[in-house]
Amino acid sequence: MRHRKFLTAGIFLIPSLFTLGCGSSPQAIKPNTVAAHGGTLLPLEGGKGLVEFVVESVGAASSKSKKSLVVAYFLKEDSSGPLEPGPSDVSFTPEHGQSITLKPEASGRFASEPGVAIAAGRDIAGELSVKLGGEAIKVAILAR
């Protein structure tokens, strides 16, 4: 009889233990979340903000050229606007490729020179490197 009371108490107590410590923490971004500009949204380490990574086609839509523009948008952690202060020394190194410098433009947008030999609309892997608040940050990129 005594064991039955402990067993009954355990059945109700154990599941409640799994919910302890589940306070209101910031929501994690789902991997490869598609963002406002059609790119992949990724977190910067340490909760410093977000980056949206995009490869845009250069030229007419009917062009068979594989020349593109590599773009990174740096956003606040809640994605409500551009990251302030923004990063510096932004570059992207494709897997098995050479580093591509991204220059600052308006509203947290950093872009390569037009004509990068990366096909837009294809899977791309590499590493985005930035300096934010004097700290070097690297973001692994695996995007479509």
C-alpha positions in Angstrom: 0.0 0.0 0.0 2.8 2.3 0.9 4.6 1.7 -2.4 1.4 2.5 -4.3 1.3 6.1 -2.7 4.9 6.7 -3.8 4.3 5.4 -7.2 1.2 7.6 -7.6 3.1 10.6 -6.4 6.0 9.8 -8.7 3.7 9.6 -11.7 2.5 13.2 -11.2 5.7 14.7 -9.8 8.3 13.5 -12.3 6.7 15.2 -15.4 6.4 18.4 -13.5 10.2 18.4 -12.9 10.8 18.6 -16.6 9.0 21.9 -16.8 11.2 23.5 -14.1 13.6 26.1 -15.4 11.7 26.7 -18.6 11.3 30.4 -18.1 10.9 33.0 -20.8 14.1 33.0 -22.8 14.6 34.5 -26.3 13.3 32.2 -29.0 15.9 30.5 -31.0 15.9 31.0 -34.8 15.0 27.9 -36.7 18.0 26.9 -38.9 17.9 28.3 -42.4 14.9 30.6 -41.7 14.0 32.6 -44.8 14.1 36.4 -44.0 12.8 39.6 -45.4 15.1 39.8 -48.4 14.7 36.2 -49.3 18.0 35.2 -47.7 18.9 32.9 -44.8 18.7 34.4 -41.3 21.4 33.3 -38.9 22.3 34.5 -35.3 25.5 36.2 -34.5 27.3 34.5 -31.6 26.7 35.9 -28.1 23.2 37.3 -29.0 24.8 40.3 -30.7 22.3 40.3 -33.5 21.3 38.6 -36.7 22.7 38.4 -40.2 20.6 37.7 -43.3 22.8 36.1 -46.0 21.7 36.5 -49.7 23.2 35.7 -53.1 21.5 38.0 -55.7 21.7 37.5 -59.5 23.3 40.2 -61.5 21.8 41.1 -64.9 18.6 40.2 -66.6 16.5 37.4 -65.3 16.8 35.5 -68.6 20.6 35.7 -68.5 22.4 32.4 -68.1 25.3 34.2 -66.4 26.4 32.7 -63.1 27.7 36.1 -61.9 26.2 37.3 -58.6 26.3 39.7 -55.8 26.9 38.4 -52.2 25.0 40.4 -49.7 24.7 40.4 -45.8 22.2 42.4 -43.9 23.1 42.9 -40.2 20.0 43.2 -38.0 19.1 43.8 -34.4 18.4 40.6 -32.4 14.6 41.1 -32.8 15.1 41.8 -36.6 13.3 45.2 -36.1 16.0 47.2 -38.0 19.7 47.5 -38.8 22.3 46.6 -36.2 23.7 49.6 -34.5 26.6 50.1 -34.4 27.2 48.0 -37.4 30.1 45.6 -38.1 33.3 46.3 -40.0 35.7 44.1 -41.9 33.0 42.0 -43.5 34.0 39.2 -45.8 32.7 35.9 -47.1 34.8 32.9 -47.9 33.0 30.2 -50.0 33.9 26.6 -49.4 36.9 25.9 -51.6 37.1 29.5 -52.7 38.8 32.9 -52.0 37.7 35.5 -49.6 35.2 38.1 -51.0 35.1 41.5 -49.3 31.7 43.0 -48.6 31.5 46.8 -48.4 29.0 48.7 -46.3 26.0 50.2 -48.0 22.8 51.7 -46.5 20.7 50.3 -43.6 23.0 47.5 -42.4 23.6 46.1 -45.9 27.0 44.9 -46.9 27.6 43.8 -50.5 30.4 42.4 -52.7 31.3 43.9 -56.1 28.9 42.7 -58.8 30.1 39.7 -60.8 31.1 37.2 -58.1 31.2 33.7 -59.7 28.6 32.1 -57.4 25.3 31.1 -58.9 22.2 32.6 -57.2 19.5 30.1 -56.3 21.9 27.3 -55.5 23.2 25.8 -52.3 26.2 27.7 -51.0 28.5 26.9 -48.0 31.3 29.0 -46.5 32.1 31.3 -43.7 31.1 35.0 -43.0 33.7 36.9 -41.0 33.0 40.2 -39.3 34.3 42.5 -36.7 31.7 43.7 -34.2 32.6 45.9 -31.3 36.3 45.1 -31.9 35.6 41.3 -31.7 36.1 39.0 -34.6 33.1 36.9 -35.3 32.7 34.0 -37.7 29.4 32.6 -38.9 29.1 29.3 -40.8 27.0 29.7 -43.9 24.9 26.9 -45.4 22.3 28.6 -47.5 20.0 28.0 -50.5 
